[in-house]
Amino acid sequence: MSEFNEIINSSKPTLVDFYADWCGPCKVMSPIIEQTKNSLGDEATVLKINIDNNTEVARKYQIRSIPTLLIFKEGEVVWRQSGVPQKE
């Protein structure tokens, strides 16, 4: 959890994909997240957090449906989306 907090508290934006291995829509999101990560390069950090393995983080950010994407900037959530959004 401390490494996660260190990353999201950075001035660099951080996109976090909360997912689970058993989640069908999450599997659809996986290549979109990879493409996004590749297109952003060093402009942002992209993390995937498995909610089954990281229940404390999922609970802290009230992840109730997956996939859920959060964008953090300096520790604050600046954007949130549940479900499979358009790549843009």
PDB file with one MODEL, atoms N, CA, C and O in Angstrom:
MODEL        1
ATOM      1  N   MET A   1       0.831  -1.201   0.000  1.00  0.00           N
ATOM      2  CA  MET A   1       0.000   0.000   0.000  1.00  0.00           C
ATOM      3  C   MET A   1       0.874   1.262   0.000  1.00  0.00           C
ATOM      4  O   MET A   1       0.507   2.261  -0.620  1.00  0.00           O
ATOM      5  N   SER A   2       2.013   1.230   0.680  1.00  0.00           N
ATOM      6  CA  SER A   2       2.863   2.419   0.732  1.00  0.00           C
ATOM      7  C   SER A   2       3.442   2.742  -0.644  1.00  0.00           C
ATOM      8  O   SER A   2       3.568   3.916  -0.994  1.00  0.00           O
ATOM      9  N   GLU A   3       3.798   1.724  -1.430  1.00  0.00           N
ATOM     10  CA  GLU A   3       4.300   1.963  -2.784  1.00  0.00           C
ATOM     11  C   GLU A   3       3.194   2.567  -3.659  1.00  0.00           C
ATOM     12  O   GLU A   3       3.453   3.479  -4.445  1.00  0.00           O
ATOM     13  N   PHE A   4       1.968   2.061  -3.522  1.00  0.00           N
ATOM     14  CA  PHE A   4       0.828   2.602  -4.259  1.00  0.00           C
ATOM     15  C   PHE A   4       0.635   4.073  -3.908  1.00  0.00           C
ATOM     16  O   PHE A   4       0.472   4.908  -4.798  1.00  0.00           O
ATOM     17  N   ASN A   5       0.654   4.395  -2.616  1.00  0.00           N
ATOM     18  CA  ASN A   5       0.480   5.790  -2.175  1.00  0.00           C
ATOM     19  C   ASN A   5       1.584   6.688  -2.720  1.00  0.00           C
ATOM     20  O   ASN A   5       1.326   7.827  -3.109  1.00  0.00           O
ATOM     21  N   GLU A   6       2.795   6.185  -2.749  1.00  0.00           N
ATOM     22  CA  GLU A   6       3.912   6.958  -3.278  1.00  0.00           C
ATOM     23  C   GLU A   6       3.694   7.281  -4.763  1.00  0.00           C
ATOM     24  O   GLU A   6       3.958   8.399  -5.205  1.00  0.00           O
ATOM     25  N   ILE A   7       3.218   6.307  -5.517  1.00  0.00           N
ATOM     26  CA  ILE A   7       2.988   6.498  -6.952  1.00  0.00           C
ATOM     27  C   ILE A   7       1.864   7.496  -7.199  1.00  0.00           C
ATOM     28  O   ILE A   7       2.023   8.413  -8.005  1.00  0.00           O
ATOM     29  N   ILE A   8       0.724   7.334  -6.515  1.00  0.00           N
ATOM     30  CA  ILE A   8      -0.412   8.227  -6.783  1.00  0.00           C
ATOM     31  C   ILE A   8      -0.195   9.638  -6.248  1.00  0.00           C
ATOM     32  O   ILE A   8      -0.864  10.572  -6.690  1.00  0.00           O
ATOM     33  N   ASN A   9       0.720   9.807  -5.315  1.00  0.00           N
ATOM     34  CA  ASN A   9       1.008  11.141  -4.778  1.00  0.00           C
ATOM     35  C   ASN A   9       1.984  11.922  -5.644  1.00  0.00           C
ATOM     36  O   ASN A   9       2.312  13.068  -5.336  1.00  0.00           O
ATOM     37  N   SER A  10       2.443  11.316  -6.711  1.00  0.00           N
ATOM     38  CA  SER A  10       3.361  11.971  -7.634  1.00  0.00           C
ATOM     39  C   SER A  10       2.648  13.103  -8.371  1.00  0.00           C
ATOM     40  O   SER A  10       1.422  13.115  -8.480  1.00  0.00           O
ATOM     41  N   SER A  11       3.436  14.050  -8.873  1.00  0.00           N
ATOM     42  CA  SER A  11       2.852  15.114  -9.697  1.00  0.00           C
ATOM     43  C   SER A  11       2.485  14.586 -11.081  1.00  0.00           C
ATOM     44  O   SER A  11       1.712  15.213 -11.805  1.00  0.00           O
ATOM     45  N   LYS A  12       3.043  13.430 -11.445  1.00  0.00           N
ATOM     46  CA  LYS A  12       2.700  12.797 -12.725  1.00  0.00           C
ATOM     47  C   LYS A  12       1.341  12.121 -12.578  1.00  0.00           C
ATOM     48  O   LYS A  12       1.128  11.392 -11.610  1.00  0.00           O
ATOM     49  N   PRO A  13       0.411  12.344 -13.516  1.00  0.00           N
ATOM     50  CA  PRO A  13      -0.901  11.677 -13.436  1.00  0.00           C
ATOM     51  C   PRO A  13      -0.730  10.155 -13.426  1.00  0.00           C
ATOM     52  O   PRO A  13       0.164   9.609 -14.071  1.00  0.00           O
ATOM     53  N   THR A  14      -1.607   9.493 -12.682  1.00  0.00           N
ATOM     54  CA  THR A  14      -1.578   8.038 -12.588  1.00  0.00           C
ATOM     55  C   THR A  14      -2.959   7.489 -12.911  1.00  0.00           C
ATOM     56  O   THR A  14      -3.941   7.821 -12.246  1.00  0.00           O
ATOM     57  N   LEU A  15      -3.029   6.645 -13.938  1.00  0.00           N
ATOM     58  CA  LEU A  15      -4.265   5.949 -14.301  1.00  0.00           C
ATOM     59  C   LEU A  15      -4.236   4.588 -13.623  1.00  0.00           C
ATOM     60  O   LEU A  15      -3.294   3.816 -13.807  1.00  0.00           O
ATOM     61  N   VAL A  16      -5.266   4.294 -12.839  1.00  0.00           N
ATOM     62  CA  VAL A  16      -5.344   3.015 -12.138  1.00  0.00           C
ATOM     63  C   VAL A  16      -6.562   2.250 -12.646  1.00  0.00           C
ATOM     64  O   VAL A  16      -7.688   2.745 -12.607  1.00  0.00           O
ATOM     65  N   ASP A  17      -6.311   1.041 -13.118  1.00  0.00           N
ATOM     66  CA  ASP A  17      -7.361   0.135 -13.591  1.00  0.00           C
ATOM     67  C   ASP A  17      -7.607  -0.900 -12.503  1.00  0.00           C
ATOM     68  O   ASP A  17      -6.769  -1.767 -12.257  1.00  0.00           O
ATOM     69  N   PHE A  18      -8.768  -0.803 -11.851  1.00  0.00           N
ATOM     70  CA  PHE A  18      -9.160  -1.802 -10.856  1.00  0.00           C
ATOM     71  C   PHE A  18      -9.905  -2.908 -11.593  1.00  0.00           C
ATOM     72  O   PHE A  18     -10.903  -2.644 -12.263  1.00  0.00           O
ATOM     73  N   TYR A  19      -9.427  -4.143 -11.474  1.00  0.00           N
ATOM     74  CA  TYR A  19      -9.960  -5.258 -12.247  1.00  0.00           C
ATOM     75  C   TYR A  19      -9.943  -6.545 -11.414  1.00  0.00           C
ATOM     76  O   TYR A  19      -9.465  -6.558 -10.280  1.00  0.00           O
ATOM     77  N   ALA A  20     -10.469  -7.620 -11.995  1.00  0.00           N
ATOM     78  CA  ALA A  20     -10.356  -8.971 -11.431  1.00  0.00           C
ATOM     79  C   ALA A  20     -10.158  -9.940 -12.598  1.00  0.00           C
ATOM     80  O   ALA A  20     -10.654  -9.706 -13.700  1.00  0.00           O
ATOM     81  N   ASP A  21      -9.436 -11.019 -12.345  1.00  0.00           N
ATOM     82  CA  ASP A  21      -9.155 -11.996 -13.392  1.00  0.00           C
ATOM     83  C   ASP A  21     -10.420 -12.640 -13.948  1.00  0.00           C
ATOM     84  O   ASP A  21     -10.455 -13.015 -15.120  1.00  0.00           O
ATOM     85  N   TRP A  22     -11.454 -12.773 -13.131  1.00  0.00           N
ATOM     86  CA  TRP A  22     -12.682 -13.453 -13.538  1.00  0.00           C
ATOM     87  C   TRP A  22     -13.668 -12.528 -14.260  1.00  0.00           C
ATOM     88  O   TRP A  22     -14.726 -12.982 -14.693  1.00  0.00           O
ATOM     89  N   CYS A  23     -13.344 -11.264 -14.392  1.00  0.00           N
ATOM     90  CA  CYS A  23     -14.258 -10.243 -14.929  1.00  0.00           C
ATOM     91  C   CYS A  23     -14.148 -10.151 -16.453  1.00  0.00           C
ATOM     92  O   CYS A  23     -13.092  -9.796 -16.977  1.00  0.00           O
ATOM     93  N   GLY A  24     -15.228 -10.466 -17.161  1.00  0.00           N
ATOM     94  CA  GLY A  24     -15.259 -10.399 -18.617  1.00  0.00           C
ATOM     95  C   GLY A  24     -14.987  -9.016 -19.171  1.00  0.00           C
ATOM     96  O   GLY A  24     -14.111  -8.873 -20.025  1.00  0.00           O
ATOM     97  N   PRO A  25     -15.709  -7.973 -18.716  1.00  0.00           N
ATOM     98  CA  PRO A  25     -15.433  -6.619 -19.206  1.00  0.00           C
ATOM     99  C   PRO A  25     -13.991  -6.168 -18.920  1.00  0.00           C
ATOM    100  O   PRO A  25     -13.419  -5.388 -19.682  1.00  0.00           O
ATOM    101  N   CYS A  26     -13.413  -6.661 -17.823  1.00  0.00           N
ATOM    102  CA  CYS A  26     -12.019  -6.315 -17.506  1.00  0.00           C
ATOM    103  C   CYS A  26     -11.073  -6.878 -18.563  1.00  0.00           C
ATOM    104  O   CYS A  26     -10.078  -6.248 -18.921  1.00  0.00           O
ATOM    105  N   LYS A  27     -11.398  -8.066 -19.053  1.00  0.00           N
ATOM    106  CA  LYS A  27     -10.579  -8.675 -20.104  1.00  0.00           C
ATOM    107  C   LYS A  27     -10.674  -7.861 -21.391  1.00  0.00           C
ATOM    108  O   LYS A  27      -9.695  -7.748 -22.128  1.00  0.00           O
ATOM    109  N   VAL A  28     -11.846  -7.296 -21.664  1.00  0.00           N
ATOM    110  CA  VAL A  28     -12.026  -6.421 -22.827  1.00  0.00           C
ATOM    111  C   VAL A  28     -11.169  -5.161 -22.656  1.00  0.00           C
ATOM    112  O   VAL A  28     -10.594  -4.665 -23.625  1.00  0.00           O
ATOM    113  N   MET A  29     -11.086  -4.652 -21.440  1.00  0.00           N
ATOM    114  CA  MET A  29     -10.340  -3.431 -21.145  1.00  0.00           C
ATOM    115  C   MET A  29      -8.825  -3.609 -21.235  1.00  0.00           C
ATOM    116  O   MET A  29      -8.107  -2.652 -21.524  1.00  0.00           O
ATOM    117  N   SER A  30      -8.345  -4.804 -20.996  1.00  0.00           N
ATOM    118  CA  SER A  30      -6.908  -5.030 -20.893  1.00  0.00           C
ATOM    119  C   SER A  30      -6.115  -4.520 -22.091  1.00  0.00           C
ATOM    120  O   SER A  30      -5.132  -3.808 -21.886  1.00  0.00           O
ATOM    121  N   PRO A  31      -6.491  -4.847 -23.347  1.00  0.00           N
ATOM    122  CA  PRO A  31      -5.713  -4.311 -24.471  1.00  0.00           C
ATOM    123  C   PRO A  31      -5.855  -2.799 -24.626  1.00  0.00           C
ATOM    124  O   PRO A  31      -4.929  -2.139 -25.097  1.00  0.00           O
ATOM    125  N   ILE A  32      -6.992  -2.247 -24.239  1.00  0.00           N
ATOM    126  CA  ILE A  32      -7.183  -0.789 -24.302  1.00  0.00           C
ATOM    127  C   ILE A  32      -6.243  -0.103 -23.312  1.00  0.00           C
ATOM    128  O   ILE A  32      -5.639   0.922 -23.628  1.00  0.00           O
ATOM    129  N   ILE A  33      -6.124  -0.675 -22.117  1.00  0.00           N
ATOM    130  CA  ILE A  33      -5.213  -0.128 -21.102  1.00  0.00           C
ATOM    131  C   ILE A  33      -3.770  -0.201 -21.598  1.00  0.00           C
ATOM    132  O   ILE A  33      -3.006   0.749 -21.430  1.00  0.00           O
ATOM    133  N   GLU A  34      -3.399  -1.321 -22.204  1.00  0.00           N
ATOM    134  CA  GLU A  34      -2.040  -1.470 -22.738  1.00  0.00           C
ATOM    135  C   GLU A  34      -1.759  -0.439 -23.834  1.00  0.00           C
ATOM    136  O   GLU A  34      -0.688   0.168 -23.856  1.00  0.00           O
ATOM    137  N   GLN A  35      -2.718  -0.239 -24.742  1.00  0.00           N
ATOM    138  CA  GLN A  35      -2.548   0.758 -25.804  1.00  0.00           C
ATOM    139  C   GLN A  35      -2.416   2.163 -25.212  1.00  0.00           C
ATOM    140  O   GLN A  35      -1.595   2.965 -25.656  1.00  0.00           O
ATOM    141  N   THR A  36      -3.237   2.439 -24.205  1.00  0.00           N
ATOM    142  CA  THR A  36      -3.183   3.742 -23.537  1.00  0.00           C
ATOM    143  C   THR A  36      -1.826   3.941 -22.883  1.00  0.00           C
ATOM    144  O   THR A  36      -1.223   5.008 -22.997  1.00  0.00           O
ATOM    145  N   LYS A  37      -1.348   2.908 -22.195  1.00  0.00           N
ATOM    146  CA  LYS A  37      -0.040   2.974 -21.536  1.00  0.00           C
ATOM    147  C   LYS A  37       1.060   3.252 -22.558  1.00  0.00           C
ATOM    148  O   LYS A  37       1.934   4.085 -22.321  1.00  0.00           O
ATOM    149  N   ASN A  38       1.017   2.560 -23.683  1.00  0.00           N
ATOM    150  CA  ASN A  38       2.024   2.759 -24.720  1.00  0.00           C
ATOM    151  C   ASN A  38       1.951   4.146 -25.336  1.00  0.00           C
ATOM    152  O   ASN A  38       2.983   4.754 -25.620  1.00  0.00           O
ATOM    153  N   SER A  39       0.739   4.653 -25.545  1.00  0.00           N
ATOM    154  CA  SER A  39       0.603   5.970 -26.171  1.00  0.00           C
ATOM    155  C   SER A  39       0.980   7.105 -25.218  1.00  0.00           C
ATOM    156  O   SER A  39       1.432   8.160 -25.663  1.00  0.00           O
ATOM    157  N   LEU A  40       0.799   6.898 -23.914  1.00  0.00           N
ATOM    158  CA  LEU A  40       1.146   7.944 -22.946  1.00  0.00           C
ATOM    159  C   LEU A  40       2.644   8.007 -22.675  1.00  0.00           C
ATOM    160  O   LEU A  40       3.167   9.068 -22.333  1.00  0.00           O
ATOM    161  N   GLY A  41       3.331   6.892 -22.824  1.00  0.00           N
ATOM    162  CA  GLY A  41       4.766   6.870 -22.542  1.00  0.00           C
ATOM    163  C   GLY A  41       5.066   7.326 -21.132  1.00  0.00           C
ATOM    164  O   GLY A  41       4.495   6.813 -20.170  1.00  0.00           O
ATOM    165  N   ASP A  42       5.974   8.304 -21.007  1.00  0.00           N
ATOM    166  CA  ASP A  42       6.383   8.801 -19.684  1.00  0.00           C
ATOM    167  C   ASP A  42       5.508   9.940 -19.164  1.00  0.00           C
ATOM    168  O   ASP A  42       5.772  10.485 -18.093  1.00  0.00           O
ATOM    169  N   GLU A  43       4.469  10.300 -19.917  1.00  0.00           N
ATOM    170  CA  GLU A  43       3.604  11.401 -19.492  1.00  0.00           C
ATOM    171  C   GLU A  43       2.749  11.042 -18.281  1.00  0.00           C
ATOM    172  O   GLU A  43       2.336  11.919 -17.523  1.00  0.00           O
ATOM    173  N   ALA A  44       2.485   9.745 -18.103  1.00  0.00           N
ATOM    174  CA  ALA A  44       1.637   9.289 -16.995  1.00  0.00           C
ATOM    175  C   ALA A  44       2.055   7.879 -16.598  1.00  0.00           C
ATOM    176  O   ALA A  44       2.701   7.163 -17.363  1.00  0.00           O
ATOM    177  N   THR A  45       1.674   7.504 -15.398  1.00  0.00           N
ATOM    178  CA  THR A  45       1.890   6.144 -14.904  1.00  0.00           C
ATOM    179  C   THR A  45       0.577   5.395 -15.057  1.00  0.00           C
ATOM    180  O   THR A  45      -0.492   5.946 -14.794  1.00  0.00           O
ATOM    181  N   VAL A  46       0.654   4.144 -15.479  1.00  0.00           N
ATOM    182  CA  VAL A  46      -0.542   3.305 -15.617  1.00  0.00           C
ATOM    183  C   VAL A  46      -0.353   2.067 -14.758  1.00  0.00           C
ATOM    184  O   VAL A  46       0.632   1.342 -14.899  1.00  0.00           O
ATOM    185  N   LEU A  47      -1.323   1.831 -13.853  1.00  0.00           N
ATOM    186  CA  LEU A  47      -1.283   0.680 -12.953  1.00  0.00           C
ATOM    187  C   LEU A  47      -2.532  -0.163 -13.118  1.00  0.00           C
ATOM    188  O   LEU A  47      -3.616   0.350 -13.397  1.00  0.00           O
ATOM    189  N   LYS A  48      -2.362  -1.471 -12.941  1.00  0.00           N
ATOM    190  CA  LYS A  48      -3.506  -2.383 -12.877  1.00  0.00           C
ATOM    191  C   LYS A  48      -3.527  -2.950 -11.468  1.00  0.00           C
ATOM    192  O   LYS A  48      -2.524  -3.486 -10.997  1.00  0.00           O
ATOM    193  N   ILE A  49      -4.670  -2.835 -10.789  1.00  0.00           N
ATOM    194  CA  ILE A  49      -4.812  -3.317  -9.421  1.00  0.00           C
ATOM    195  C   ILE A  49      -5.885  -4.395  -9.392  1.00  0.00           C
ATOM    196  O   ILE A  49      -7.052  -4.123  -9.672  1.00  0.00           O
ATOM    197  N   ASN A  50      -5.493  -5.613  -9.054  1.00  0.00           N
ATOM    198  CA  ASN A  50      -6.424  -6.724  -8.919  1.00  0.00           C
ATOM    199  C   ASN A  50      -7.147  -6.577  -7.578  1.00  0.00           C
ATOM    200  O   ASN A  50      -6.520  -6.644  -6.521  1.00  0.00           O
ATOM    201  N   ILE A  51      -8.459  -6.378  -7.624  1.00  0.00           N
ATOM    202  CA  ILE A  51      -9.213  -6.121  -6.392  1.00  0.00           C
ATOM    203  C   ILE A  51      -9.241  -7.331  -5.466  1.00  0.00           C
ATOM    204  O   ILE A  51      -9.394  -7.174  -4.254  1.00  0.00           O
ATOM    205  N   ASP A  52      -9.096  -8.538  -6.017  1.00  0.00           N
ATOM    206  CA  ASP A  52      -9.091  -9.737  -5.180  1.00  0.00           C
ATOM    207  C   ASP A  52      -7.806  -9.838  -4.361  1.00  0.00           C
ATOM    208  O   ASP A  52      -7.807 -10.407  -3.269  1.00  0.00           O
ATOM    209  N   ASN A  53      -6.723  -9.294  -4.878  1.00  0.00           N
ATOM    210  CA  ASN A  53      -5.432  -9.340  -4.190  1.00  0.00           C
ATOM    211  C   ASN A  53      -5.142  -8.072  -3.402  1.00  0.00           C
ATOM    212  O   ASN A  53      -4.214  -8.044  -2.594  1.00  0.00           O
ATOM    213  N   ASN A  54      -5.918  -7.036  -3.625  1.00  0.00           N
ATOM    214  CA  ASN A  54      -5.686  -5.730  -2.992  1.00  0.00           C
ATOM    215  C   ASN A  54      -6.982  -5.165  -2.431  1.00  0.00           C
ATOM    216  O   ASN A  54      -7.401  -4.066  -2.794  1.00  0.00           O
ATOM    217  N   THR A  55      -7.604  -5.917  -1.554  1.00  0.00           N
ATOM    218  CA  THR A  55      -8.918  -5.533  -1.026  1.00  0.00           C
ATOM    219  C   THR A  55      -8.875  -4.224  -0.249  1.00  0.00           C
ATOM    220  O   THR A  55      -9.841  -3.462  -0.265  1.00  0.00           O
ATOM    221  N   GLU A  56      -7.763  -3.957   0.433  1.00  0.00           N
ATOM    222  CA  GLU A  56      -7.661  -2.726   1.224  1.00  0.00           C
ATOM    223  C   GLU A  56      -7.719  -1.487   0.335  1.00  0.00           C
ATOM    224  O   GLU A  56      -8.411  -0.520   0.654  1.00  0.00           O
ATOM    225  N   VAL A  57      -6.994  -1.517  -0.775  1.00  0.00           N
ATOM    226  CA  VAL A  57      -7.000  -0.379  -1.706  1.00  0.00           C
ATOM    227  C   VAL A  57      -8.381  -0.236  -2.350  1.00  0.00           C
ATOM    228  O   VAL A  57      -8.904   0.872  -2.472  1.00  0.00           O
ATOM    229  N   ALA A  58      -8.968  -1.368  -2.763  1.00  0.00           N
ATOM    230  CA  ALA A  58     -10.299  -1.339  -3.379  1.00  0.00           C
ATOM    231  C   ALA A  58     -11.338  -0.773  -2.406  1.00  0.00           C
ATOM    232  O   ALA A  58     -12.207   0.002  -2.805  1.00  0.00           O
ATOM    233  N   ARG A  59     -11.249  -1.150  -1.167  1.00  0.00           N
ATOM    234  CA  ARG A  59     -12.186  -0.648  -0.159  1.00  0.00           C
ATOM    235  C   ARG A  59     -11.978   0.847   0.075  1.00  0.00           C
ATOM    236  O   ARG A  59     -12.944   1.602   0.185  1.00  0.00           O
ATOM    237  N   LYS A  60     -10.720   1.270   0.151  1.00  0.00           N
ATOM    238  CA  LYS A  60     -10.424   2.683   0.408  1.00  0.00           C
ATOM    239  C   LYS A  60     -11.021   3.582  -0.669  1.00  0.00           C
ATOM    240  O   LYS A  60     -11.508   4.671  -0.366  1.00  0.00           O
ATOM    241  N   TYR A  61     -10.987   3.134  -1.930  1.00  0.00           N
ATOM    242  CA  TYR A  61     -11.497   3.950  -3.034  1.00  0.00           C
ATOM    243  C   TYR A  61     -12.896   3.537  -3.474  1.00  0.00           C
ATOM    244  O   TYR A  61     -13.350   3.904  -4.558  1.00  0.00           O
ATOM    245  N   GLN A  62     -13.567   2.781  -2.633  1.00  0.00           N
ATOM    246  CA  GLN A  62     -14.970   2.386  -2.813  1.00  0.00           C
ATOM    247  C   GLN A  62     -15.237   1.805  -4.199  1.00  0.00           C
ATOM    248  O   GLN A  62     -16.156   2.226  -4.902  1.00  0.00           O
ATOM    249  N   ILE A  63     -14.416   0.830  -4.570  1.00  0.00           N
ATOM    250  CA  ILE A  63     -14.586   0.142  -5.843  1.00  0.00           C
ATOM    251  C   ILE A  63     -15.695  -0.883  -5.660  1.00  0.00           C
ATOM    252  O   ILE A  63     -15.513  -1.895  -4.983  1.00  0.00           O
ATOM    253  N   ARG A  64     -16.840  -0.615  -6.265  1.00  0.00           N
ATOM    254  CA  ARG A  64     -18.006  -1.485  -6.102  1.00  0.00           C
ATOM    255  C   ARG A  64     -18.357  -2.229  -7.379  1.00  0.00           C
ATOM    256  O   ARG A  64     -19.098  -3.211  -7.340  1.00  0.00           O
ATOM    257  N   SER A  65     -17.838  -1.776  -8.502  1.00  0.00           N
ATOM    258  CA  SER A  65     -18.028  -2.484  -9.770  1.00  0.00           C
ATOM    259  C   SER A  65     -16.715  -2.411 -10.539  1.00  0.00           C
ATOM    260  O   SER A  65     -15.921  -1.486 -10.372  1.00  0.00           O
ATOM    261  N   ILE A  66     -16.518  -3.399 -11.370  1.00  0.00           N
ATOM    262  CA  ILE A  66     -15.287  -3.433 -12.156  1.00  0.00           C
ATOM    263  C   ILE A  66     -15.624  -3.699 -13.607  1.00  0.00           C
ATOM    264  O   ILE A  66     -16.628  -4.350 -13.900  1.00  0.00           O
ATOM    265  N   PRO A  67     -14.812  -3.213 -14.512  1.00  0.00           N
ATOM    266  CA  PRO A  67     -13.625  -2.410 -14.259  1.00  0.00           C
ATOM    267  C   PRO A  67     -13.989  -0.998 -13.810  1.00  0.00           C
ATOM    268  O   PRO A  67     -15.003  -0.435 -14.223  1.00  0.00           O
ATOM    269  N   THR A  68     -13.148  -0.450 -12.966  1.00  0.00           N
ATOM    270  CA  THR A  68     -13.243   0.955 -12.583  1.00  0.00           C
ATOM    271  C   THR A  68     -11.883   1.582 -12.826  1.00  0.00           C
ATOM    272  O   THR A  68     -10.854   1.037 -12.426  1.00  0.00           O
ATOM    273  N   LEU A  69     -11.888   2.724 -13.479  1.00  0.00           N
ATOM    274  CA  LEU A  69     -10.664   3.468 -13.751  1.00  0.00           C
ATOM    275  C   LEU A  69     -10.660   4.746 -12.923  1.00  0.00           C
ATOM    276  O   LEU A  69     -11.665   5.453 -12.850  1.00  0.00           O
ATOM    277  N   LEU A  70      -9.530   5.033 -12.305  1.00  0.00           N
ATOM    278  CA  LEU A  70      -9.344   6.284 -11.576  1.00  0.00           C
ATOM    279  C   LEU A  70      -8.096   6.965 -12.109  1.00  0.00           C
ATOM    280  O   LEU A  70      -7.109   6.301 -12.427  1.00  0.00           O
ATOM    281  N   ILE A  71      -8.135   8.278 -12.207  1.00  0.00           N
ATOM    282  CA  ILE A  71      -6.932   9.043 -12.501  1.00  0.00           C
ATOM    283  C   ILE A  71      -6.624   9.877 -11.259  1.00  0.00           C
ATOM    284  O   ILE A  71      -7.461  10.629 -10.760  1.00  0.00           O
ATOM    285  N   PHE A  72      -5.387   9.715 -10.778  1.00  0.00           N
ATOM    286  CA  PHE A  72      -4.898  10.455  -9.619  1.00  0.00           C
ATOM    287  C   PHE A  72      -3.895  11.498 -10.075  1.00  0.00           C
ATOM    288  O   PHE A  72      -3.122  11.270 -11.005  1.00  0.00           O
ATOM    289  N   LYS A  73      -3.917  12.632  -9.415  1.00  0.00           N
ATOM    290  CA  LYS A  73      -2.885  13.653  -9.589  1.00  0.00           C
ATOM    291  C   LYS A  73      -2.587  14.208  -8.202  1.00  0.00           C
ATOM    292  O   LYS A  73      -3.464  14.747  -7.528  1.00  0.00           O
ATOM    293  N   GLU A  74      -1.345  14.064  -7.800  1.00  0.00           N
ATOM    294  CA  GLU A  74      -0.899  14.504  -6.474  1.00  0.00           C
ATOM    295  C   GLU A  74      -1.783  13.933  -5.363  1.00  0.00           C
ATOM    296  O   GLU A  74      -2.135  14.632  -4.413  1.00  0.00           O
ATOM    297  N   GLY A  75      -2.134  12.658  -5.499  1.00  0.00           N
ATOM    298  CA  GLY A  75      -2.883  11.958  -4.460  1.00  0.00           C
ATOM    299  C   GLY A  75      -4.389  12.128  -4.501  1.00  0.00           C
ATOM    300  O   GLY A  75      -5.104  11.463  -3.752  1.00  0.00           O
ATOM    301  N   GLU A  76      -4.880  12.997  -5.356  1.00  0.00           N
ATOM    302  CA  GLU A  76      -6.314  13.252  -5.443  1.00  0.00           C
ATOM    303  C   GLU A  76      -6.909  12.567  -6.666  1.00  0.00           C
ATOM    304  O   GLU A  76      -6.294  12.531  -7.731  1.00  0.00           O
ATOM    305  N   VAL A  77      -8.120  12.020  -6.499  1.00  0.00           N
ATOM    306  CA  VAL A  77      -8.839  11.450  -7.633  1.00  0.00           C
ATOM    307  C   VAL A  77      -9.395  12.606  -8.449  1.00  0.00           C
ATOM    308  O   VAL A  77     -10.193  13.402  -7.952  1.00  0.00           O
ATOM    309  N   VAL A  78      -8.965  12.696  -9.720  1.00  0.00           N
ATOM    310  CA  VAL A  78      -9.435  13.783 -10.584  1.00  0.00           C
ATOM    311  C   VAL A  78     -10.404  13.287 -11.654  1.00  0.00           C
ATOM    312  O   VAL A  78     -11.024  14.092 -12.348  1.00  0.00           O
ATOM    313  N   TRP A  79     -10.537  11.961 -11.791  1.00  0.00           N
ATOM    314  CA  TRP A  79     -11.466  11.376 -12.759  1.00  0.00           C
ATOM    315  C   TRP A  79     -11.769   9.954 -12.339  1.00  0.00           C
ATOM    316  O   TRP A  79     -10.900   9.250 -11.823  1.00  0.00           O
ATOM    317  N   ARG A  80     -13.015   9.529 -12.563  1.00  0.00           N
ATOM    318  CA  ARG A  80     -13.456   8.180 -12.198  1.00  0.00           C
ATOM    319  C   ARG A  80     -14.450   7.697 -13.238  1.00  0.00           C
ATOM    320  O   ARG A  80     -15.328   8.446 -13.667  1.00  0.00           O
ATOM    321  N   GLN A  81     -14.306   6.425 -13.646  1.00  0.00           N
ATOM    322  CA  GLN A  81     -15.218   5.839 -14.635  1.00  0.00           C
ATOM    323  C   GLN A  81     -15.351   4.352 -14.325  1.00  0.00           C
ATOM    324  O   GLN A  81     -14.354   3.644 -14.185  1.00  0.00           O
ATOM    325  N   SER A  82     -16.578   3.895 -14.221  1.00  0.00           N
ATOM    326  CA  SER A  82     -16.841   2.462 -14.065  1.00  0.00           C
ATOM    327  C   SER A  82     -17.372   1.925 -15.385  1.00  0.00           C
ATOM    328  O   SER A  82     -18.025   2.645 -16.141  1.00  0.00           O
ATOM    329  N   GLY A  83     -17.089   0.656 -15.657  1.00  0.00           N
ATOM    330  CA  GLY A  83     -17.500   0.059 -16.907  1.00  0.00           C
ATOM    331  C   GLY A  83     -16.428   0.224 -17.961  1.00  0.00           C
ATOM    332  O   GLY A  83     -15.318   0.664 -17.660  1.00  0.00           O
ATOM    333  N   VAL A  84     -16.750  -0.125 -19.188  1.00  0.00           N
ATOM    334  CA  VAL A  84     -15.796  -0.060 -20.293  1.00  0.00           C
ATOM    335  C   VAL A  84     -16.034   1.230 -21.068  1.00  0.00           C
ATOM    336  O   VAL A  84     -16.984   1.313 -21.847  1.00  0.00           O
ATOM    337  N   PRO A  85     -15.184   2.240 -20.867  1.00  0.00           N
ATOM    338  CA  PRO A  85     -15.360   3.506 -21.591  1.00  0.00           C
ATOM    339  C   PRO A  85     -14.757   3.412 -22.987  1.00  0.00           C
ATOM    340  O   PRO A  85     -14.039   2.459 -23.287  1.00  0.00           O
ATOM    341  N   GLN A  86     -15.035   4.372 -23.824  1.00  0.00           N
ATOM    342  CA  GLN A  86     -14.390   4.482 -25.118  1.00  0.00           C
ATOM    343  C   GLN A  86     -12.919   4.842 -24.903  1.00  0.00           C
ATOM    344  O   GLN A  86     -12.586   5.525 -23.934  1.00  0.00           O
ATOM    345  N   LYS A  87     -12.060   4.402 -25.774  1.00  0.00           N
ATOM    346  CA  LYS A  87     -10.631   4.651 -25.632  1.00  0.00           C
ATOM    347  C   LYS A  87     -10.321   6.142 -25.537  1.00  0.00           C
ATOM    348  O   LYS A  87      -9.455   6.536 -24.756  1.00  0.00           O
ATOM    349  N   GLU A  88     -10.993   6.961 -26.297  1.00  0.00           N
ATOM    350  CA  GLU A  88     -10.733   8.386 -26.281  1.00  0.00           C
ATOM    351  C   GLU A  88     -10.944   8.953 -24.898  1.00  0.00           C
ATOM    352  O   GLU A  88     -10.770  10.153 -24.689  1.00  0.00           O
TER     353      GLU A  88
ENDMDL
END
